[in-house]
């Protein structure tokens, strides 16, 4: 009987997501151990037996779809371009929080009269021929142009797309845009309503692997647990303060009357054995990062002092929502 191969996770080997993926996993407690920078195989010690491969972003989606790899981190843009029409590719996490960009239609800067897709459709009609479009995303581009009724000819290029209109290979381009600086440097401009999709890094998996291999499902559980815990922690601080009061119940009532210092399920309150003759209680709460200023003001308003604010590394829930969604998709129970 042939032994099953190791469970595989594919990561981008180069480009905008390569270093960001490794950094994200390390901050999630899932650091990749790569002994040689030229190696295309590595390991992830936090998940024994998981093999890490490095591939091009588009090849990751193809590998997951075909089942040669079980998991992958890549851009949502590539997932939508390469996933095919079947249901082999499952989107386990659609918002890893890095690699943000948008797939957009860009025209030459001197086409001042072309600002929208409707303008582009009118201009194409005046050309009397299909619009020549350079892109690395033929499937998404063709569907978007058909949606806007624009006859087109796709020009497949492997290198830099921005030069294509200048040298006459194409009329316009469809490419990933982050800041727009590269477009401006090459005298191009994104259309106002020419965004095909917004993208960021996502986690994908092969459906059949999760349905047929218990070890693959356990890896999915581990990945989602730590990724979700890290992402949730990023949005919060742990705040510790001393609050004077007659009792823990008294302090709890005053805290619960405030909108931003109620914690996840409530505050943790314990007595402080002070030396000034007053009765103090130590309060520990998790506070949303965006409401930190309000939280400190509320603590001061109820007599708080000695406020300590510290980052949170992980916040584990009873069960991550995306793990719950995955189990429902597979018809499994936690």
C-alpha positions, 0 to 999 in steps of 0.5 A: 500500500502506497503511503500518502504524501505530506500535506502541502502549503504553497506560498508565493515564491516572488513578487508583492506577496512573497515576503509579506506571506512569510511575515504574516505567518510568522506573526501568526505563530506559524513561522516557516523554516527555510534553511536556504533562500534558493530552496523551493521546499521548506517546513512549518515547525508549528504544524509537524508534517506540513510541507511548504512549497514556493510557487508563482502566485498563479501556479498556486491556484492551479496546484490547489485546483488540481490537488498537487498542493492542499493549501495556498496563500495567494492573491484573490485576483489570481484565485478568480482568474485561475480557479476554473468553473468547478468547486475544487478550490475552497476559499478558507479565508478571504481577508488576510489583511495584506497585499491589497490592490485592485485590478483596473482598466488603465488608458493613456493619459492623453485620452482626456475624453475617456474617463469611464467605461462608457467613454471607452465603449464609445471610443472603441466604436469610433476606432472601427476595430476591437480594442487591443488590451494587454493583460495577464488576466484574460479571463477576468478582463474578457468578462468585464469588457463583454459586460460593458459591450466593448469588442476587444482583442487580448494581448498576452504579455509576460513582462511589464504591461505599462509600456505596451500602449507607448510602443503600440502593442496595445491601446490600453492595459488591465493590471493590478494597481496599488498606489497608481504611481507606476501608472502615472510614471508611464503616462497611464490613468485608471478609469473611474469605474474601471475596477474589475475587482479588489484584491488582497491575500487569501487562504485557499484549499483543495476541497477533495483533500479536506473531504478525504484526509483527516490530517488535511482538515486538521491542518486547516483547523490549525491554520484558521485558529492561529490566523483568526486569533492573530487578525483579531488581536491586531484590532485590540489592546489589553488595557490594565488600570487601577480603579478605586471603589467600594467593591468589585461589584461597584467597579463592575457596574461603573465599567459596564455603564461605559460604551468602550471598556466592557471587554470581550465578555466583561472586565476581569476585576481583582483586589489591589493590596495598596498602601494608601488606605483606599480600596483599589481594584485592578481591572483588565479589559480588551479594548478595540484599537480604534477606541483606545482614546475613548477607553482611557477617558472613560477609565479616568472618568470612573476614577481609574489611574495607572493605565497600562496599554499593551498589544495583544498577540492572539485572541482565540475564540471558542471556534473561529467563524471561518472554521465553522463556515468550512465545516458547514461547507463540508457537512461536518460538525466541530 
